[in-house]
Amino acid sequence: MYLLFAVIENEDLLDDLITGWMDLGVSGATVIETTGALQLITQHIPIFAGLRSLTSGGGRHNKTLFTAIQTDALLNSAISFLENLCKKTGNPHQGVYFVAPLSHFGRLGITSK
């Protein structure tokens, strides 16, 4: 099992990414709003304001998705879909992704019958 993280700098991609992953069989993704350290310091510390041009368009927030994926095939499909979706924009700096091994996974609460 794997834990796939994707940090998306272009919020316009979010709906297509979630529905595309669902079509592939990736379910249960969690989405949180995040802020990159460079984005944060260029907004709040005046001496670093010149670094703003290094951030992706000056936006303050990213969307970070993470989901547990059970098989290599599904992981490869999810990554391929993510990469192709970001390439279609024709823009650089759409975000990043990374994968971590997942040693344990379980559902909490009462199981349905």
Secondary structure, DSSP 8 states (H G I E B T S, - for coil): -EEEEEEES-GGGHHHHHHHHHHHT----EEEEE--HHHHHHHH-GGGGGGGGGSSTT---EEEEEEEE--HHHHHHHHHHHHHHHHHT--S--EEEEEEE-------S----
